[in-house]
Amino acid sequence: MEQEDFSSLPRKKLKKLIRETRETLELLQAEMDKRKIDKQHKSVDHMEEYFEDAEHNLSNIKIFFQKMIQEMKKD
């Protein structure tokens, strides 16, 4: 980004630019915060699915160990 020379701007114009820049920055920050919160909400919404998947995987592991123990008892 190019550096602009603001030295020729009147004080009133400079203050206006500062105010507008701060307002724009606040709007941008609010948008970033909103996106972060939206992402967190989506993660929470899908958490139940993650737990169901984990429960299913743990069930499969339990079955695997039970079969392994049964096989070991046969020998």
N, CA, C and O atoms as a Tripos MOL2 file, in Angstrom:
@<TRIPOS>MOLECULE
protein
  300   299    75     0     0
PROTEIN
NO_CHARGES

@<TRIPOS>ATOM
      1 N           0.8380   -1.1660    0.0000 N.3       1 MET1
      2 CA          0.0000    0.0000    0.0000 C.3       1 MET1
      3 C           0.8930    1.2420    0.0000 C.2       1 MET1
      4 O           1.8840    1.3190    0.7260 O.2       1 MET1
      5 N           0.5170    2.1930   -0.8230 N.am      2 GLU2
      6 CA          1.3130    3.4100   -0.9270 C.3       2 GLU2
      7 C           1.0780    4.3310    0.2580 C.2       2 GLU2
      8 O          -0.0290    4.4280    0.7870 O.2       2 GLU2
      9 N           2.1420    5.0020    0.6570 N.am      3 GLN3
     10 CA          2.0470    5.9910    1.7280 C.3       3 GLN3
     11 C           1.5680    7.2960    1.1060 C.2       3 GLN3
     12 O           2.1460    7.7830    0.1340 O.2       3 GLN3
     13 N           0.5160    7.8500    1.6700 N.am      4 GLU4
     14 CA          0.0030    9.1160    1.1670 C.3       4 GLU4
     15 C           0.5810   10.2680    1.9750 C.2       4 GLU4
     16 O           0.9370   10.1180    3.1440 O.2       4 GLU4
     17 N           0.6650   11.4100    1.3290 N.am      5 ASP5
     18 CA          1.1430   12.6100    2.0030 C.3       5 ASP5
     19 C          -0.0670   13.4120    2.4730 C.2       5 ASP5
     20 O          -0.7890   14.0020    1.6680 O.2       5 ASP5
     21 N          -0.2750   13.4240    3.7770 N.am      6 PHE6
     22 CA         -1.4280   14.1180    4.3550 C.3       6 PHE6
     23 C          -1.0600   15.5260    4.8440 C.2       6 PHE6
     24 O          -1.9020   16.2350    5.3940 O.2       6 PHE6
     25 N           0.1660   15.9130    4.6470 N.am      7 SER7
     26 CA          0.6310   17.1870    5.2030 C.3       7 SER7
     27 C          -0.1040   18.3930    4.6330 C.2       7 SER7
     28 O          -0.1720   19.4370    5.2820 O.2       7 SER7
     29 N          -0.6460   18.2660    3.4490 N.am      8 SER8
     30 CA         -1.3300   19.4150    2.8340 C.3       8 SER8
     31 C          -2.8110   19.4950    3.2170 C.2       8 SER8
     32 O          -3.4840   20.4700    2.8840 O.2       8 SER8
     33 N          -3.3220   18.4700    3.9200 N.am      9 LEU9
     34 CA         -4.7370   18.4770    4.2870 C.3       9 LEU9
     35 C          -5.0030   19.4610    5.4180 C.2       9 LEU9
     36 O          -4.2100   19.5750    6.3520 O.2       9 LEU9
     37 N          -6.1130   20.1620    5.3280 N.am     10 PRO10
     38 CA         -6.4860   21.0310    6.4480 C.3      10 PRO10
     39 C          -6.8140   20.1750    7.6770 C.2      10 PRO10
     40 O          -7.2030   19.0140    7.5470 O.2      10 PRO10
     41 N          -6.6590   20.7410    8.8310 N.am     11 ARG11
     42 CA         -6.8860   20.0340   10.0990 C.3      11 ARG11
     43 C          -8.2950   19.4380   10.1700 C.2      11 ARG11
     44 O          -8.4720   18.3100   10.6290 O.2      11 ARG11
     45 N          -9.2840   20.1890    9.7210 N.am     12 LYS12
     46 CA        -10.6710   19.7250    9.7500 C.3      12 LYS12
     47 C         -10.8540   18.4710    8.8830 C.2      12 LYS12
     48 O         -11.5300   17.5230    9.2830 O.2      12 LYS12
     49 N         -10.2490   18.4820    7.7050 N.am     13 LYS13
     50 CA        -10.3380   17.3360    6.7930 C.3      13 LYS13
     51 C          -9.6110   16.1290    7.3890 C.2      13 LYS13
     52 O         -10.0780   14.9960    7.2730 O.2      13 LYS13
     53 N          -8.4940   16.3760    8.0100 N.am     14 LEU14
     54 CA         -7.7270   15.3060    8.6400 C.3      14 LEU14
     55 C          -8.5240   14.6630    9.7690 C.2      14 LEU14
     56 O          -8.5490   13.4380    9.8900 O.2      14 LEU14
     57 N          -9.1720   15.4720   10.5910 N.am     15 LYS15
     58 CA        -10.0140   14.9420   11.6650 C.3      15 LYS15
     59 C         -11.1640   14.1120   11.0990 C.2      15 LYS15
     60 O         -11.5110   13.0650   11.6440 O.2      15 LYS15
     61 N         -11.7440   14.5840   10.0130 N.am     16 LYS16
     62 CA        -12.8400   13.8490    9.3740 C.3      16 LYS16
     63 C         -12.3520   12.4880    8.8700 C.2      16 LYS16
     64 O         -13.0260   11.4730    9.0490 O.2      16 LYS16
     65 N         -11.1960   12.4780    8.2500 N.am     17 LEU17
     66 CA        -10.6320   11.2100    7.7610 C.3      17 LEU17
     67 C         -10.3470   10.2500    8.9130 C.2      17 LEU17
     68 O         -10.5910    9.0480    8.8030 O.2      17 LEU17
     69 N          -9.8370   10.7780   10.0030 N.am     18 ILE18
     70 CA         -9.5650    9.9410   11.1790 C.3      18 ILE18
     71 C         -10.8620    9.3450   11.7050 C.2      18 ILE18
     72 O         -10.9250    8.1500   11.9960 O.2      18 ILE18
     73 N         -11.8980   10.1700   11.8280 N.am     19 ARG19
     74 CA        -13.1990    9.6950   12.3110 C.3      19 ARG19
     75 C         -13.7650    8.6190   11.3860 C.2      19 ARG19
     76 O         -14.2430    7.5850   11.8510 O.2      19 ARG19
     77 N         -13.7100    8.8630   10.0790 N.am     20 GLU20
     78 CA        -14.2330    7.8910    9.1100 C.3      20 GLU20
     79 C         -13.4370    6.5890    9.1450 C.2      20 GLU20
     80 O         -13.9890    5.4950    9.0230 O.2      20 GLU20
     81 N         -12.1340    6.7380    9.3140 N.am     21 THR21
     82 CA        -11.2780    5.5450    9.3890 C.3      21 THR21
     83 C         -11.6010    4.7230   10.6360 C.2      21 THR21
     84 O         -11.6710    3.4960   10.5740 O.2      21 THR21
     85 N         -11.7970    5.3970   11.7570 N.am     22 ARG22
     86 CA        -12.1610    4.6860   12.9870 C.3      22 ARG22
     87 C         -13.5160    3.9920   12.8440 C.2      22 ARG22
     88 O         -13.6890    2.8550   13.2850 O.2      22 ARG22
     89 N         -14.4700    4.6830   12.2280 N.am     23 GLU23
     90 CA        -15.7920    4.0890   12.0200 C.3      23 GLU23
     91 C         -15.6940    2.8480   11.1350 C.2      23 GLU23
     92 O         -16.3230    1.8250   11.4040 O.2      23 GLU23
     93 N         -14.8930    2.9590   10.0730 N.am     24 THR24
     94 CA        -14.6970    1.8160    9.1780 C.3      24 THR24
     95 C         -14.0230    0.6700    9.9150 C.2      24 THR24
     96 O         -14.4150   -0.4870    9.7600 O.2      24 THR24
     97 N         -13.0200    0.9830   10.7110 N.am     25 LEU25
     98 CA        -12.3280   -0.0350   11.4920 C.3      25 LEU25
     99 C         -13.2780   -0.7240   12.4630 C.2      25 LEU25
    100 O         -13.2200   -1.9430   12.6280 O.2      25 LEU25
    101 N         -14.1470    0.0410   13.1030 N.am     26 GLU26
    102 CA        -15.1340   -0.5440   14.0200 C.3      26 GLU26
    103 C         -16.0860   -1.4820   13.2690 C.2      26 GLU26
    104 O         -16.4270   -2.5540   13.7680 O.2      26 GLU26
    105 N         -16.5090   -1.0750   12.0770 N.am     27 LEU27
    106 CA        -17.3850   -1.9320   11.2710 C.3      27 LEU27
    107 C         -16.6710   -3.2280   10.8650 C.2      27 LEU27
    108 O         -17.2530   -4.3120   10.9130 O.2      27 LEU27
    109 N         -15.4180   -3.0960   10.4700 N.am     28 LEU28
    110 CA        -14.6360   -4.2780   10.0870 C.3      28 LEU28
    111 C         -14.4380   -5.2030   11.2820 C.2      28 LEU28
    112 O         -14.5540   -6.4220   11.1540 O.2      28 LEU28
    113 N         -14.1390   -4.6270   12.4440 N.am     29 GLN29
    114 CA        -13.9480   -5.4340   13.6490 C.3      29 GLN29
    115 C         -15.2430   -6.1320   14.0360 C.2      29 GLN29
    116 O         -15.2260   -7.2940   14.4410 O.2      29 GLN29
    117 N         -16.3690   -5.4280   13.9130 N.am     30 ALA30
    118 CA        -17.6640   -6.0330   14.2280 C.3      30 ALA30
    119 C         -17.9430   -7.2100   13.2900 C.2      30 ALA30
    120 O         -18.4700   -8.2350   13.7210 O.2      30 ALA30
    121 N         -17.5960   -7.0650   12.0270 N.am     31 GLU31
    122 CA        -17.7880   -8.1590   11.0700 C.3      31 GLU31
    123 C         -16.9110   -9.3550   11.4280 C.2      31 GLU31
    124 O         -17.3580  -10.5000   11.3580 O.2      31 GLU31
    125 N         -15.6570   -9.0900   11.8120 N.am     32 MET32
    126 CA        -14.7570  -10.1770   12.2150 C.3      32 MET32
    127 C         -15.3000  -10.8880   13.4490 C.2      32 MET32
    128 O         -15.2740  -12.1170   13.5220 O.2      32 MET32
    129 N         -15.7900  -10.1220   14.4170 N.am     33 ASP33
    130 CA        -16.3530  -10.7120   15.6360 C.3      33 ASP33
    131 C         -17.5740  -11.5580   15.3060 C.2      33 ASP33
    132 O         -17.7450  -12.6500   15.8470 O.2      33 ASP33
    133 N         -18.4200  -11.0530   14.4210 N.am     34 LYS34
    134 CA        -19.6260  -11.7850   14.0140 C.3      34 LYS34
    135 C         -19.2500  -13.1110   13.3520 C.2      34 LYS34
    136 O         -19.8480  -14.1480   13.6400 O.2      34 LYS34
    137 N         -18.2610  -13.0680   12.4690 N.am     35 ARG35
    138 CA        -17.8350  -14.3060   11.7980 C.3      35 ARG35
    139 C         -17.2780  -15.3160   12.7940 C.2      35 ARG35
    140 O         -17.5280  -16.5160   12.6760 O.2      35 ARG35
    141 N         -16.5260  -14.8300   13.7700 N.am     36 LYS36
    142 CA        -15.9620  -15.7210   14.7890 C.3      36 LYS36
    143 C         -17.0800  -16.3800   15.5890 C.2      36 LYS36
    144 O         -17.0420  -17.5850   15.8400 O.2      36 LYS36
    145 N         -18.0690  -15.5950   15.9870 N.am     37 ILE37
    146 CA        -19.2010  -16.1270   16.7570 C.3      37 ILE37
    147 C         -20.0120  -17.1050   15.9050 C.2      37 ILE37
    148 O         -20.4330  -18.1540   16.3930 O.2      37 ILE37
    149 N         -20.2300  -16.7620   14.6280 N.am     38 ASP38
    150 CA        -20.9550  -17.6660   13.7350 C.3      38 ASP38
    151 C         -20.2330  -19.0060   13.6090 C.2      38 ASP38
    152 O         -20.8630  -20.0630   13.6110 O.2      38 ASP38
    153 N         -18.9200  -18.9510   13.5010 N.am     39 LYS39
    154 CA        -18.1260  -20.1810   13.3940 C.3      39 LYS39
    155 C         -18.2490  -21.0180   14.6660 C.2      39 LYS39
    156 O         -18.3670  -22.2420   14.6030 O.2      39 LYS39
    157 N         -18.2220  -20.3510   15.8160 N.am     40 GLN40
    158 CA        -18.3660  -21.0570   17.0840 C.3      40 GLN40
    159 C         -19.7530  -21.6950   17.1940 C.2      40 GLN40
    160 O         -19.8840  -22.8190   17.6780 O.2      40 GLN40
    161 N         -20.7800  -20.9810   16.7470 N.am     41 HIS41
    162 CA        -22.1350  -21.5300   16.7950 C.3      41 HIS41
    163 C         -22.2540  -22.7650   15.9020 C.2      41 HIS41
    164 O         -22.8960  -23.7470   16.2760 O.2      41 HIS41
    165 N         -21.6390  -22.7140   14.7320 N.am     42 LYS42
    166 CA        -21.6770  -23.8700   13.8270 C.3      42 LYS42
    167 C         -20.9780  -25.0670   14.4630 C.2      42 LYS42
    168 O         -21.4430  -26.2010   14.3480 O.2      42 LYS42
    169 N         -19.8680  -24.8080   15.1290 N.am     43 SER43
    170 CA        -19.1480  -25.8930   15.7990 C.3      43 SER43
    171 C         -19.9950  -26.5100   16.9000 C.2      43 SER43
    172 O         -20.0470  -27.7330   17.0310 O.2      43 SER43
    173 N         -20.6530  -25.6840   17.6840 N.am     44 VAL44
    174 CA        -21.5110  -26.1750   18.7650 C.3      44 VAL44
    175 C         -22.6890  -26.9470   18.1850 C.2      44 VAL44
    176 O         -23.0730  -27.9900   18.7140 O.2      44 VAL44
    177 N         -23.2680  -26.4330   17.0870 N.am     45 ASP45
    178 CA        -24.3960  -27.1090   16.4500 C.3      45 ASP45
    179 C         -24.0280  -28.5180   15.9840 C.2      45 ASP45
    180 O         -24.8660  -29.4200   16.0010 O.2      45 ASP45
    181 N         -22.7730  -28.7030   15.5700 N.am     46 HIS46
    182 CA        -22.3350  -30.0120   15.0650 C.3      46 HIS46
    183 C         -21.7270  -30.8880   16.1570 C.2      46 HIS46
    184 O         -21.3460  -32.0280   15.8920 O.2      46 HIS46
    185 N         -21.6340  -30.3760   17.3680 N.am     47 MET47
    186 CA        -21.0040  -31.1240   18.4470 C.3      47 MET47
    187 C         -21.7310  -32.4410   18.7290 C.2      47 MET47
    188 O         -21.0950  -33.4580   19.0080 O.2      47 MET47
    189 N         -23.0560  -32.4200   18.6570 N.am     48 GLU48
    190 CA        -23.8150  -33.6440   18.9060 C.3      48 GLU48
    191 C         -23.4300  -34.7180   17.8940 C.2      48 GLU48
    192 O         -23.3020  -35.8890   18.2500 O.2      48 GLU48
    193 N         -23.2450  -34.3250   16.6360 N.am     49 GLU49
    194 CA        -22.8140  -35.2790   15.6080 C.3      49 GLU49
    195 C         -21.4370  -35.8400   15.9490 C.2      49 GLU49
    196 O         -21.2000  -37.0380   15.7920 O.2      49 GLU49
    197 N         -20.5240  -34.9820   16.4140 N.am     50 TYR50
    198 CA        -19.1870  -35.4420   16.7750 C.3      50 TYR50
    199 C         -19.2560  -36.4620   17.9040 C.2      50 TYR50
    200 O         -18.5490  -37.4700   17.8840 O.2      50 TYR50
    201 N         -20.1200  -36.1930   18.8980 N.am     51 PHE51
    202 CA        -20.2580  -37.1250   20.0090 C.3      51 PHE51
    203 C         -20.8550  -38.4510   19.5460 C.2      51 PHE51
    204 O         -20.4410  -39.5130   20.0110 O.2      51 PHE51
    205 N         -21.8170  -38.3970   18.6400 N.am     52 GLU52
    206 CA        -22.3960  -39.6320   18.1160 C.3      52 GLU52
    207 C         -21.3450  -40.4450   17.3770 C.2      52 GLU52
    208 O         -21.2810  -41.6650   17.5270 O.2      52 GLU52
    209 N         -20.5220  -39.7750   16.5800 N.am     53 ASP53
    210 CA        -19.4350  -40.4640   15.8740 C.3      53 ASP53
    211 C         -18.4520  -41.0790   16.8620 C.2      53 ASP53
    212 O         -18.0160  -42.2170   16.6870 O.2      53 ASP53
    213 N         -18.1060  -40.3260   17.8960 N.am     54 ALA54
    214 CA        -17.1630  -40.8350   18.8900 C.3      54 ALA54
    215 C         -17.7520  -42.0400   19.6160 C.2      54 ALA54
    216 O         -17.0550  -43.0220   19.8710 O.2      54 ALA54
    217 N         -19.0320  -41.9580   19.9450 N.am     55 GLU55
    218 CA        -19.7010  -43.0720   20.6300 C.3      55 GLU55
    219 C         -19.6970  -44.3180   19.7420 C.2      55 GLU55
    220 O         -19.4550  -45.4310   20.2070 O.2      55 GLU55
    221 N         -19.9690  -44.1050   18.4650 N.am     56 HIS56
    222 CA        -19.9690  -45.2230   17.5140 C.3      56 HIS56
    223 C         -18.5680  -45.8420   17.4190 C.2      56 HIS56
    224 O         -18.4270  -47.0650   17.4270 O.2      56 HIS56
    225 N         -17.5450  -45.0030   17.3310 N.am     57 ASN57
    226 CA        -16.1710  -45.5010   17.2440 C.3      57 ASN57
    227 C         -15.7700  -46.2520   18.5080 C.2      57 ASN57
    228 O         -15.1200  -47.2950   18.4350 O.2      57 ASN57
    229 N         -16.1600  -45.7220   19.6680 N.am     58 LEU58
    230 CA        -15.8450  -46.4160   20.9150 C.3      58 LEU58
    231 C         -16.5670  -47.7590   20.9930 C.2      58 LEU58
    232 O         -16.0250  -48.7350   21.5130 O.2      58 LEU58
    233 N         -17.7790  -47.8000   20.4800 N.am     59 SER59
    234 CA        -18.5320  -49.0540   20.4530 C.3      59 SER59
    235 C         -17.7980  -50.0820   19.5870 C.2      59 SER59
    236 O         -17.6890  -51.2520   19.9540 O.2      59 SER59
    237 N         -17.3010  -49.6330   18.4420 N.am     60 ASN60
    238 CA        -16.5490  -50.5370   17.5590 C.3      60 ASN60
    239 C         -15.2780  -51.0390   18.2300 C.2      60 ASN60
    240 O         -14.9170  -52.2070   18.0860 O.2      60 ASN60
    241 N         -14.6040  -50.1700   18.9550 N.am     61 ILE61
    242 CA        -13.3850  -50.5830   19.6620 C.3      61 ILE61
    243 C         -13.7330  -51.6110   20.7410 C.2      61 ILE61
    244 O         -13.0220  -52.6010   20.9200 O.2      61 ILE61
    245 N         -14.8170  -51.3690   21.4470 N.am     62 LYS62
    246 CA        -15.2470  -52.2980   22.4920 C.3      62 LYS62
    247 C         -15.5320  -53.6770   21.8920 C.2      62 LYS62
    248 O         -15.1120  -54.6930   22.4450 O.2      62 LYS62
    249 N         -16.2380  -53.7130   20.7710 N.am     63 ILE63
    250 CA        -16.5340  -54.9800   20.0910 C.3      63 ILE63
    251 C         -15.2410  -55.6640   19.6570 C.2      63 ILE63
    252 O         -15.0950  -56.8760   19.8090 O.2      63 ILE63
    253 N         -14.3030  -54.8850   19.1180 N.am     64 PHE64
    254 CA        -13.0180  -55.4350   18.6930 C.3      64 PHE64
    255 C         -12.2980  -56.0920   19.8610 C.2      64 PHE64
    256 O         -11.8040  -57.2110   19.7260 O.2      64 PHE64
    257 N         -12.2310  -55.4150   21.0100 N.am     65 PHE65
    258 CA        -11.5410  -55.9870   22.1670 C.3      65 PHE65
    259 C         -12.2540  -57.2280   22.6970 C.2      65 PHE65
    260 O         -11.6150  -58.1900   23.1230 O.2      65 PHE65
    261 N         -13.5760  -57.1940   22.6660 N.am     66 GLN66
    262 CA        -14.3230  -58.3740   23.1090 C.3      66 GLN66
    263 C         -13.9990  -59.5740   22.2220 C.2      66 GLN66
    264 O         -13.8130  -60.6860   22.7180 O.2      66 GLN66
    265 N         -13.9310  -59.3490   20.9140 N.am     67 LYS67
    266 CA        -13.5890  -60.4490   19.9900 C.3      67 LYS67
    267 C         -12.1630  -60.9110   20.2120 C.2      67 LYS67
    268 O         -11.8790  -62.1080   20.1500 O.2      67 LYS67
    269 N         -11.2610  -59.9700   20.4710 N.am     68 MET68
    270 CA         -9.8630  -60.3380   20.7250 C.3      68 MET68
    271 C          -9.7620  -61.1980   21.9870 C.2      68 MET68
    272 O          -9.0310  -62.1880   22.0090 O.2      68 MET68
    273 N         -10.4910  -60.8230   23.0250 N.am     69 ILE69
    274 CA        -10.4600  -61.5830   24.2750 C.3      69 ILE69
    275 C         -11.0350  -62.9660   24.0530 C.2      69 ILE69
    276 O         -10.5010  -63.9480   24.5690 O.2      69 ILE69
    277 N         -12.1300  -63.0630   23.2830 N.am     70 GLN70
    278 CA        -12.7360  -64.3640   22.9790 C.3      70 GLN70
    279 C         -11.7440  -65.2370   22.2100 C.2      70 GLN70
    280 O         -11.6170  -66.4260   22.5030 O.2      70 GLN70
    281 N         -11.0570  -64.6770   21.2540 N.am     71 GLU71
    282 CA        -10.0670  -65.4140   20.4750 C.3      71 GLU71
    283 C          -8.9100  -65.8810   21.3430 C.2      71 GLU71
    284 O          -8.4160  -66.9960   21.1750 O.2      71 GLU71
    285 N          -8.4760  -65.0340   22.2720 N.am     72 MET72
    286 CA         -7.3700  -65.3770   23.1400 C.3      72 MET72
    287 C          -7.7860  -66.5240   24.0920 C.2      72 MET72
    288 O          -6.9690  -67.3810   24.4300 O.2      72 MET72
    289 N          -9.0520  -66.5270   24.5140 N.am     73 LYS73
    290 CA         -9.5340  -67.5760   25.4120 C.3      73 LYS73
    291 C          -9.6110  -68.9170   24.6820 C.2      73 LYS73
    292 O          -9.4570  -69.9640   25.3110 O.2      73 LYS73
    293 N          -9.8470  -68.9070   23.3680 N.am     74 LYS74
    294 CA         -9.9320  -70.1400   22.5920 C.3      74 LYS74
    295 C          -8.5980  -70.8420   22.5270 C.2      74 LYS74
    296 O          -8.5390  -72.0710   22.4840 O.2      74 LYS74
    297 N          -7.5180  -70.0660   22.5190 N.am     75 ASP75
    298 CA         -6.1810  -70.6710   22.3700 C.3      75 ASP75
    299 C          -5.6980  -71.2920   23.6170 C.2      75 ASP75
    300 O          -4.5960  -71.8380   23.6490 O.2      75 ASP75
@<TRIPOS>BOND
     1     1     2 1
     2     2     3 1
     3     3     4 2
     4     3     5 am
     5     5     6 1
     6     6     7 1
     7     7     8 2
     8     7     9 am
     9     9    10 1
    10    10    11 1
    11    11    12 2
    12    11    13 am
    13    13    14 1
    14    14    15 1
    15    15    16 2
    16    15    17 am
    17    17    18 1
    18    18    19 1
    19    19    20 2
    20    19    21 am
    21    21    22 1
    22    22    23 1
    23    23    24 2
    24    23    25 am
    25    25    26 1
    26    26    27 1
    27    27    28 2
    28    27    29 am
    29    29    30 1
    30    30    31 1
    31    31    32 2
    32    31    33 am
    33    33    34 1
    34    34    35 1
    35    35    36 2
    36    35    37 am
    37    37    38 1
    38    38    39 1
    39    39    40 2
    40    39    41 am
    41    41    42 1
    42    42    43 1
    43    43    44 2
    44    43    45 am
    45    45    46 1
    46    46    47 1
    47    47    48 2
    48    47    49 am
    49    49    50 1
    50    50    51 1
    51    51    52 2
    52    51    53 am
    53    53    54 1
    54    54    55 1
    55    55    56 2
    56    55    57 am
    57    57    58 1
    58    58    59 1
    59    59    60 2
    60    59    61 am
    61    61    62 1
    62    62    63 1
    63    63    64 2
    64    63    65 am
    65    65    66 1
    66    66    67 1
    67    67    68 2
    68    67    69 am
    69    69    70 1
    70    70    71 1
    71    71    72 2
    72    71    73 am
    73    73    74 1
    74    74    75 1
    75    75    76 2
    76    75    77 am
    77    77    78 1
    78    78    79 1
    79    79    80 2
    80    79    81 am
    81    81    82 1
    82    82    83 1
    83    83    84 2
    84    83    85 am
    85    85    86 1
    86    86    87 1
    87    87    88 2
    88    87    89 am
    89    89    90 1
    90    90    91 1
    91    91    92 2
    92    91    93 am
    93    93    94 1
    94    94    95 1
    95    95    96 2
    96    95    97 am
    97    97    98 1
    98    98    99 1
    99    99   100 2
   100    99   101 am
   101   101   102 1
   102   102   103 1
   103   103   104 2
   104   103   105 am
   105   105   106 1
   106   106   107 1
   107   107   108 2
   108   107   109 am
   109   109   110 1
   110   110   111 1
   111   111   112 2
   112   111   113 am
   113   113   114 1
   114   114   115 1
   115   115   116 2
   116   115   117 am
   117   117   118 1
   118   118   119 1
   119   119   120 2
   120   119   121 am
   121   121   122 1
   122   122   123 1
   123   123   124 2
   124   123   125 am
   125   125   126 1
   126   126   127 1
   127   127   128 2
   128   127   129 am
   129   129   130 1
   130   130   131 1
   131   131   132 2
   132   131   133 am
   133   133   134 1
   134   134   135 1
   135   135   136 2
   136   135   137 am
   137   137   138 1
   138   138   139 1
   139   139   140 2
   140   139   141 am
   141   141   142 1
   142   142   143 1
   143   143   144 2
   144   143   145 am
   145   145   146 1
   146   146   147 1
   147   147   148 2
   148   147   149 am
   149   149   150 1
   150   150   151 1
   151   151   152 2
   152   151   153 am
   153   153   154 1
   154   154   155 1
   155   155   156 2
   156   155   157 am
   157   157   158 1
   158   158   159 1
   159   159   160 2
   160   159   161 am
   161   161   162 1
   162   162   163 1
   163   163   164 2
   164   163   165 am
   165   165   166 1
   166   166   167 1
   167   167   168 2
   168   167   169 am
   169   169   170 1
   170   170   171 1
   171   171   172 2
   172   171   173 am
   173   173   174 1
   174   174   175 1
   175   175   176 2
   176   175   177 am
   177   177   178 1
   178   178   179 1
   179   179   180 2
   180   179   181 am
   181   181   182 1
   182   182   183 1
   183   183   184 2
   184   183   185 am
   185   185   186 1
   186   186   187 1
   187   187   188 2
   188   187   189 am
   189   189   190 1
   190   190   191 1
   191   191   192 2
   192   191   193 am
   193   193   194 1
   194   194   195 1
   195   195   196 2
   196   195   197 am
   197   197   198 1
   198   198   199 1
   199   199   200 2
   200   199   201 am
   201   201   202 1
   202   202   203 1
   203   203   204 2
   204   203   205 am
   205   205   206 1
   206   206   207 1
   207   207   208 2
   208   207   209 am
   209   209   210 1
   210   210   211 1
   211   211   212 2
   212   211   213 am
   213   213   214 1
   214   214   215 1
   215   215   216 2
   216   215   217 am
   217   217   218 1
   218   218   219 1
   219   219   220 2
   220   219   221 am
   221   221   222 1
   222   222   223 1
   223   223   224 2
   224   223   225 am
   225   225   226 1
   226   226   227 1
   227   227   228 2
   228   227   229 am
   229   229   230 1
   230   230   231 1
   231   231   232 2
   232   231   233 am
   233   233   234 1
   234   234   235 1
   235   235   236 2
   236   235   237 am
   237   237   238 1
   238   238   239 1
   239   239   240 2
   240   239   241 am
   241   241   242 1
   242   242   243 1
   243   243   244 2
   244   243   245 am
   245   245   246 1
   246   246   247 1
   247   247   248 2
   248   247   249 am
   249   249   250 1
   250   250   251 1
   251   251   252 2
   252   251   253 am
   253   253   254 1
   254   254   255 1
   255   255   256 2
   256   255   257 am
   257   257   258 1
   258   258   259 1
   259   259   260 2
   260   259   261 am
   261   261   262 1
   262   262   263 1
   263   263   264 2
   264   263   265 am
   265   265   266 1
   266   266   267 1
   267   267   268 2
   268   267   269 am
   269   269   270 1
   270   270   271 1
   271   271   272 2
   272   271   273 am
   273   273   274 1
   274   274   275 1
   275   275   276 2
   276   275   277 am
   277   277   278 1
   278   278   279 1
   279   279   280 2
   280   279   281 am
   281   281   282 1
   282   282   283 1
   283   283   284 2
   284   283   285 am
   285   285   286 1
   286   286   287 1
   287   287   288 2
   288   287   289 am
   289   289   290 1
   290   290   291 1
   291   291   292 2
   292   291   293 am
   293   293   294 1
   294   294   295 1
   295   295   296 2
   296   295   297 am
   297   297   298 1
   298   298   299 1
   299   299   300 2
@<TRIPOS>SUBSTRUCTURE
     1 MET1         2 RESIDUE 1 A MET
     2 GLU2         6 RESIDUE 1 A GLU
     3 GLN3        10 RESIDUE 1 A GLN
     4 GLU4        14 RESIDUE 1 A GLU
     5 ASP5        18 RESIDUE 1 A ASP
     6 PHE6        22 RESIDUE 1 A PHE
     7 SER7        26 RESIDUE 1 A SER
     8 SER8        30 RESIDUE 1 A SER
     9 LEU9        34 RESIDUE 1 A LEU
    10 PRO10       38 RESIDUE 1 A PRO
    11 ARG11       42 RESIDUE 1 A ARG
    12 LYS12       46 RESIDUE 1 A LYS
    13 LYS13       50 RESIDUE 1 A LYS
    14 LEU14       54 RESIDUE 1 A LEU
    15 LYS15       58 RESIDUE 1 A LYS
    16 LYS16       62 RESIDUE 1 A LYS
    17 LEU17       66 RESIDUE 1 A LEU
    18 ILE18       70 RESIDUE 1 A ILE
    19 ARG19       74 RESIDUE 1 A ARG
    20 GLU20       78 RESIDUE 1 A GLU
    21 THR21       82 RESIDUE 1 A THR
    22 ARG22       86 RESIDUE 1 A ARG
    23 GLU23       90 RESIDUE 1 A GLU
    24 THR24       94 RESIDUE 1 A THR
    25 LEU25       98 RESIDUE 1 A LEU
    26 GLU26      102 RESIDUE 1 A GLU
    27 LEU27      106 RESIDUE 1 A LEU
    28 LEU28      110 RESIDUE 1 A LEU
    29 GLN29      114 RESIDUE 1 A GLN
    30 ALA30      118 RESIDUE 1 A ALA
    31 GLU31      122 RESIDUE 1 A GLU
    32 MET32      126 RESIDUE 1 A MET
    33 ASP33      130 RESIDUE 1 A ASP
    34 LYS34      134 RESIDUE 1 A LYS
    35 ARG35      138 RESIDUE 1 A ARG
    36 LYS36      142 RESIDUE 1 A LYS
    37 ILE37      146 RESIDUE 1 A ILE
    38 ASP38      150 RESIDUE 1 A ASP
    39 LYS39      154 RESIDUE 1 A LYS
    40 GLN40      158 RESIDUE 1 A GLN
    41 HIS41      162 RESIDUE 1 A HIS
    42 LYS42      166 RESIDUE 1 A LYS
    43 SER43      170 RESIDUE 1 A SER
    44 VAL44      174 RESIDUE 1 A VAL
    45 ASP45      178 RESIDUE 1 A ASP
    46 HIS46      182 RESIDUE 1 A HIS
    47 MET47      186 RESIDUE 1 A MET
    48 GLU48      190 RESIDUE 1 A GLU
    49 GLU49      194 RESIDUE 1 A GLU
    50 TYR50      198 RESIDUE 1 A TYR
    51 PHE51      202 RESIDUE 1 A PHE
    52 GLU52      206 RESIDUE 1 A GLU
    53 ASP53      210 RESIDUE 1 A ASP
    54 ALA54      214 RESIDUE 1 A ALA
    55 GLU55      218 RESIDUE 1 A GLU
    56 HIS56      222 RESIDUE 1 A HIS
    57 ASN57      226 RESIDUE 1 A ASN
    58 LEU58      230 RESIDUE 1 A LEU
    59 SER59      234 RESIDUE 1 A SER
    60 ASN60      238 RESIDUE 1 A ASN
    61 ILE61      242 RESIDUE 1 A ILE
    62 LYS62      246 RESIDUE 1 A LYS
    63 ILE63      250 RESIDUE 1 A ILE
    64 PHE64      254 RESIDUE 1 A PHE
    65 PHE65      258 RESIDUE 1 A PHE
    66 GLN66      262 RESIDUE 1 A GLN
    67 LYS67      266 RESIDUE 1 A LYS
    68 MET68      270 RESIDUE 1 A MET
    69 ILE69      274 RESIDUE 1 A ILE
    70 GLN70      278 RESIDUE 1 A GLN
    71 GLU71      282 RESIDUE 1 A GLU
    72 MET72      286 RESIDUE 1 A MET
    73 LYS73      290 RESIDUE 1 A LYS
    74 LYS74      294 RESIDUE 1 A LYS
    75 ASP75      298 RESIDUE 1 A ASP
